Amino acid sequence: MLKKFALLATVAALFVACSSEQAETMQENATNAAENAATEAEAAATNAAEAVEGAVENAGEAVENAAGEVKEAAEEVKEAAH
């Protein structure tokens, strides 16, 4: 009877040991996945910020070009009126 109990205790100890290793591995995997997701989110945010910055610059240039064309057209109208 004592041998059966010792065998049962050994099997239970192995089961607990294996289970805790799996839990630790799962925790490590989850931590790594969260860190990777955070890194990817940061990279995406940086890319989005750069895209917005570029779009703002392009819009500014377009406004400046349009203002220049309006000034030129206004000067042409003034010259034609005289």
Residue frames relative to the residue before (quaternion, step in Angstrom):
aa qw qx qy qz dx dy dz
M 1.0000 0.0000 0.0000 0.0000 0.00 0.00 0.00
L 0.6466 0.5247 -0.3137 0.4562 3.57 0.99 -0.84
K 0.6354 0.5257 -0.3275 0.4612 3.58 1.03 -0.76
K 0.6418 0.5143 -0.3231 0.4682 3.60 0.99 -0.81
F 0.6513 0.5075 -0.3130 0.4694 3.57 0.96 -0.84
A 0.6453 0.5114 -0.3166 0.4710 3.59 0.99 -0.84
L 0.6463 0.5084 -0.3165 0.4729 3.58 1.00 -0.83
L 0.6482 0.5137 -0.3065 0.4713 3.58 0.97 -0.86
A 0.6540 0.5058 -0.3070 0.4715 3.58 0.98 -0.85
T 0.6403 0.5230 -0.3189 0.4635 3.58 1.03 -0.79
V 0.6543 0.4989 -0.3061 0.4788 3.57 0.94 -0.90
A 0.6519 0.5076 -0.3153 0.4668 3.59 0.96 -0.85
A 0.6464 0.5138 -0.3185 0.4655 3.59 0.97 -0.80
L 0.6490 0.5028 -0.3153 0.4760 3.60 0.97 -0.81
F 0.6364 0.5294 -0.3239 0.4581 3.57 1.00 -0.83
V 0.6685 0.4875 -0.2960 0.4773 3.58 0.91 -0.90
A 0.6510 0.5184 -0.3184 0.4540 3.58 0.94 -0.85
C 0.6771 0.4771 -0.2932 0.4774 3.57 0.92 -0.87
S 0.6420 0.5294 -0.3244 0.4499 3.56 0.99 -0.78
S 0.6734 0.4855 -0.3138 0.4608 3.59 0.91 -0.83
E 0.6164 0.5268 -0.3510 0.4683 3.60 1.07 -0.63
Q 0.6452 0.5057 -0.3234 0.4727 3.56 0.98 -0.79
A 0.6460 0.5133 -0.3230 0.4636 3.57 0.96 -0.80
E 0.6491 0.5029 -0.3157 0.4755 3.58 0.98 -0.82
T 0.6461 0.5118 -0.3154 0.4703 3.57 0.98 -0.84
M 0.6528 0.5021 -0.3150 0.4717 3.56 0.95 -0.84
Q 0.6389 0.5195 -0.3233 0.4664 3.59 1.01 -0.79
E 0.6481 0.5088 -0.3122 0.4729 3.58 0.98 -0.85
N 0.6505 0.5106 -0.3138 0.4664 3.57 0.96 -0.86
A 0.6585 0.5010 -0.3096 0.4686 3.57 0.96 -0.85
T 0.6429 0.5125 -0.3218 0.4696 3.59 0.99 -0.80
N 0.6561 0.5048 -0.3069 0.4696 3.58 0.94 -0.87
A 0.6498 0.5095 -0.3193 0.4651 3.57 0.96 -0.83
A 0.6523 0.5074 -0.3168 0.4655 3.59 0.97 -0.81
E 0.6495 0.5072 -0.3132 0.4719 3.58 0.99 -0.81
N 0.6494 0.5061 -0.3150 0.4722 3.59 0.99 -0.82
A 0.6484 0.5105 -0.3187 0.4663 3.57 0.97 -0.83
A 0.6467 0.5123 -0.3194 0.4662 3.58 0.99 -0.80
T 0.6451 0.5139 -0.3168 0.4684 3.59 0.99 -0.80
E 0.6700 0.4877 -0.2967 0.4745 3.57 0.94 -0.88
A 0.6383 0.5180 -0.3283 0.4653 3.59 1.01 -0.76
E 0.6419 0.5166 -0.3188 0.4684 3.57 1.00 -0.80
A 0.6521 0.5026 -0.3105 0.4751 3.58 0.98 -0.84
A 0.6506 0.5053 -0.3183 0.4692 3.58 0.98 -0.81
A 0.6442 0.5126 -0.3230 0.4668 3.59 1.00 -0.77
T 0.6355 0.5186 -0.3232 0.4720 3.57 1.02 -0.78
N 0.6593 0.5013 -0.3049 0.4701 3.58 0.93 -0.88
A 0.6503 0.5085 -0.3170 0.4669 3.58 0.98 -0.81
A 0.6450 0.5144 -0.3234 0.4635 3.58 0.97 -0.82
E 0.6511 0.5039 -0.3130 0.4735 3.58 0.98 -0.80
A 0.6424 0.5164 -0.3246 0.4639 3.59 1.00 -0.79
V 0.6502 0.5019 -0.3160 0.4750 3.58 0.96 -0.84
E 0.6356 0.5327 -0.3222 0.4566 3.56 0.97 -0.87
G 0.6610 0.4995 -0.2967 0.4748 3.58 0.96 -0.87
A 0.6538 0.5106 -0.3159 0.4605 3.58 0.97 -0.82
V 0.6360 0.5194 -0.3259 0.4685 3.58 1.02 -0.77
E 0.6407 0.5156 -0.3207 0.4698 3.57 0.98 -0.84
N 0.6639 0.4989 -0.3024 0.4679 3.58 0.93 -0.90
A 0.6467 0.5073 -0.3229 0.4693 3.58 0.98 -0.80
G 0.6345 0.5317 -0.3257 0.4567 3.58 1.00 -0.79
E 0.6539 0.5011 -0.3038 0.4785 3.56 0.98 -0.85
A 0.6426 0.5204 -0.3242 0.4596 3.58 0.97 -0.81
V 0.6451 0.5078 -0.3179 0.4743 3.59 0.99 -0.81
E 0.6497 0.5115 -0.3165 0.4649 3.58 0.94 -0.85
N 0.6523 0.5085 -0.3101 0.4688 3.59 0.96 -0.85
A 0.6577 0.5016 -0.3088 0.4696 3.57 0.95 -0.89
A 0.6403 0.5172 -0.3268 0.4645 3.60 0.96 -0.82
G 0.6378 0.5246 -0.3191 0.4650 3.59 1.00 -0.79
E 0.6640 0.4953 -0.3026 0.4714 3.57 0.95 -0.85
V 0.6311 0.5204 -0.3312 0.4704 3.59 1.02 -0.76
K 0.6427 0.5150 -0.3216 0.4673 3.59 0.96 -0.81
E 0.6515 0.5103 -0.3106 0.4676 3.56 0.95 -0.88
A 0.6588 0.5009 -0.3079 0.4694 3.56 0.95 -0.87
A 0.6407 0.5198 -0.3230 0.4637 3.59 0.99 -0.78
E 0.6458 0.5113 -0.3143 0.4719 3.60 1.01 -0.79
E 0.6388 0.5214 -0.3199 0.4667 3.56 1.03 -0.81
V 0.6459 0.5076 -0.3200 0.4720 3.57 1.02 -0.79
K 0.6362 0.5241 -0.3258 0.4631 3.58 0.99 -0.81
E 0.6684 0.5002 -0.2949 0.4649 3.59 0.94 -0.94
A 0.6611 0.5037 -0.3058 0.4644 3.57 1.00 -0.81
A 0.6457 0.5298 -0.3174 0.4491 3.57 1.12 -0.68
H 0.6870 0.4713 -0.2918 0.4698 3.61 1.08 -0.54
